[in-house]
Amino acid sequence: MKIYALALFILAGSYYTFTYGKSLWVDDKNILAGFGAALVAVLAIIVPAIFLFFRNQ
């Protein structure tokens, strides 16, 4: 149960970064910075999730 709560916290934190990247891309027309922020958000979800869910196997 603690793992799922932590995963939800990671998703919530990365959601803000992802929406910031989308805002940079669409509103400010800064494609490179928007892509970089979105990439950081996706990596911030994937890497900890791999360690959380596959560490117990």
MARBA-3410 file (N, C-alpha, C, O; in Angstrom, 1 decimal):
57
0.8,-1.2,0.0,0.0,0.0,0.0,0.9,1.3,0.0,0.5,2.3,-0.7 ~ 2.0,1.2,0.7,2.9,2.4,0.8,3.5,2.7,-0.6,3.7,3.9,-0.9 ~ 3.7,1.6,-1.3,4.3,1.8,-2.6,3.4,2.6,-3.6,3.8,3.5,-4.3 ~ 2.1,2.2,-3.5,1.1,2.9,-4.4,0.9,4.4,-4.0,0.7,5.2,-4.8 ~ 1.0,4.6,-2.7,0.8,6.0,-2.2,2.0,6.8,-2.7,1.9,8.0,-3.1
3.2,6.2,-2.6,4.4,6.9,-3.1,4.4,7.2,-4.6,4.8,8.2,-5.1 ~ 3.9,6.2,-5.3,3.7,6.3,-6.8,2.8,7.4,-7.1,3.0,8.2,-8.1 ~ 1.7,7.5,-6.4,0.7,8.6,-6.6,1.4,10.0,-6.3,1.1,10.9,-7.0 ~ 2.2,10.1,-5.3,2.9,11.3,-5.0,3.8,11.7,-6.1,4.0,12.9,-6.5 ~ 4.5,10.7,-6.7,5.5,10.9,-7.8,4.7,11.4,-9.0,5.1,12.4,-9.7
3.5,10.8,-9.3,2.7,11.3,-10.4,2.2,12.7,-10.2,2.2,13.5,-11.2 ~ 1.8,13.0,-9.0,1.3,14.4,-8.8,2.4,15.4,-8.9,2.2,16.5,-9.5 ~ 3.6,15.1,-8.5,4.7,16.0,-8.6,5.2,16.2,-10.0,5.5,17.3,-10.5 ~ 5.1,15.1,-10.8,5.5,15.2,-12.2,4.5,15.8,-13.1,4.8,16.3,-14.2 ~ 3.2,15.8,-12.7,2.2,16.4,-13.4,2.4,17.9,-13.6,2.2,18.4,-14.7
2.8,18.5,-12.5,3.1,20.0,-12.6,4.2,20.3,-13.6,4.1,21.2,-14.4 ~ 5.2,19.5,-13.6,6.4,19.7,-14.5,5.9,19.5,-15.9,6.3,20.2,-16.8 ~ 5.1,18.4,-16.1,4.6,18.2,-17.5,3.7,19.3,-18.0,3.9,19.7,-19.2 ~ 2.8,19.8,-17.2,2.0,20.9,-17.6,2.7,22.1,-17.9,2.4,23.0,-18.7 ~ 3.8,22.3,-17.1,4.7,23.5,-17.3,5.4,23.4,-18.7,5.4,24.4,-19.4
5.8,22.2,-19.0,6.4,22.0,-20.3,5.5,22.2,-21.4,5.8,22.8,-22.5 ~ 4.2,21.7,-21.2,3.2,22.0,-22.2,2.9,23.4,-22.4,2.7,23.9,-23.5 ~ 2.9,24.2,-21.3,2.6,25.6,-21.4,3.8,26.3,-22.1,3.5,27.2,-22.9 ~ 5.0,25.9,-21.8,6.1,26.5,-22.6,6.0,26.2,-24.1,6.3,27.1,-24.9 ~ 5.6,25.0,-24.4,5.6,24.6,-25.8,4.4,25.4,-26.5,4.7,25.9,-27.6
3.3,25.4,-26.0,2.1,25.9,-26.6,2.0,27.5,-26.5,1.8,28.2,-27.5 ~ 2.0,27.9,-25.3,1.8,29.3,-25.0,2.9,30.2,-25.4,2.8,31.3,-26.0 ~ 4.1,29.8,-25.0,5.3,30.7,-25.2,6.0,30.3,-26.5,7.0,31.0,-26.9 ~ 5.6,29.3,-27.2,6.2,28.9,-28.5,7.7,28.5,-28.4,8.5,28.7,-29.3 ~ 8.1,28.1,-27.2,9.4,27.7,-26.9,9.5,26.1,-26.9,9.4,25.5,-25.9
9.7,25.6,-28.1,9.5,24.1,-28.3,10.6,23.4,-27.6,10.4,22.3,-27.0 ~ 11.9,23.8,-27.7,13.0,23.1,-27.0,12.8,23.0,-25.5,13.0,22.0,-24.9 ~ 12.5,24.2,-24.9,12.3,24.2,-23.4,11.1,23.3,-23.0,11.1,22.7,-22.0 ~ 10.0,23.4,-23.8,8.9,22.6,-23.5,9.1,21.1,-23.6,8.7,20.3,-22.8 ~ 9.9,20.7,-24.6,10.2,19.3,-24.8,11.2,18.9,-23.7,11.0,17.8,-23.2
12.1,19.7,-23.3,13.0,19.4,-22.2,12.3,19.2,-20.9,12.5,18.2,-20.1 ~ 11.3,20.1,-20.6,10.6,20.0,-19.3,9.7,18.7,-19.3,9.5,18.1,-18.3 ~ 9.1,18.5,-20.5,8.2,17.3,-20.6,9.1,16.0,-20.5,8.6,15.0,-19.8 ~ 10.2,16.0,-21.0,11.1,14.8,-20.9,11.6,14.6,-19.5,11.6,13.5,-19.0 ~ 11.9,15.7,-18.8,12.3,15.6,-17.4,11.1,15.0,-16.6,11.3,14.2,-15.7
9.9,15.4,-16.9,8.7,14.9,-16.1,8.5,13.5,-16.4,8.2,12.7,-15.5 ~ 8.6,13.0,-17.6,8.4,11.6,-18.0,9.5,10.8,-17.3,9.2,9.7,-16.8 ~ 10.8,11.2,-17.3,11.8,10.5,-16.7,11.7,10.5,-15.2,12.0,9.5,-14.5 ~ 11.1,11.5,-14.6,10.9,11.6,-13.2,9.8,10.6,-12.8,9.6,10.3,-11.6 ~ 9.0,10.2,-13.7,7.9,9.2,-13.4,8.5,7.8,-13.6,8.3,6.9,-12.8
9.2,7.5,-14.7,9.6,6.2,-15.1,10.7,5.6,-14.2,10.6,4.5,-13.7 ~ 11.7,6.4,-14.0,12.9,5.9,-13.2,12.5,5.5,-11.8,12.8,4.4,-11.4 ~ 11.8,6.3,-11.0,11.4,5.9,-9.6,10.4,4.8,-9.7,10.4,3.9,-8.8 ~ 9.6,4.7,-10.7,8.6,3.7,-10.7,9.2,2.3,-11.0,8.8,1.3,-10.4 ~ 10.3,2.3,-11.8,11.0,1.1,-12.0,11.7,0.6,-10.7,11.6,-0.6,-10.4
12.3,1.5,-10.0,12.9,1.1,-8.8,11.9,0.7,-7.7,12.2,-0.3,-7.0 ~ 10.8,1.3,-7.7,9.8,1.0,-6.7,9.1,-0.4,-6.9,9.1,-1.2,-6.0 ~ 8.7,-0.6,-8.2,7.9,-1.8,-8.4,8.8,-3.1,-8.7,8.3,-4.2,-8.5 ~ 10.0,-2.9,-9.2,10.8,-4.0,-9.5,11.9,-4.3,-8.5,12.6,-5.3,-8.6 ~ 12.0,-3.5,-7.5,12.9,-3.7,-6.4,12.5,-4.9,-5.5,13.4,-5.6,-5.0
11.2,-5.1,-5.4,10.7,-6.1,-4.5,10.7,-7.5,-5.1,10.3,-8.5,-4.5 ~ 11.1,-7.7,-6.3,11.0,-9.0,-7.0,12.3,-9.8,-6.7,12.4,-10.9,-7.2
END
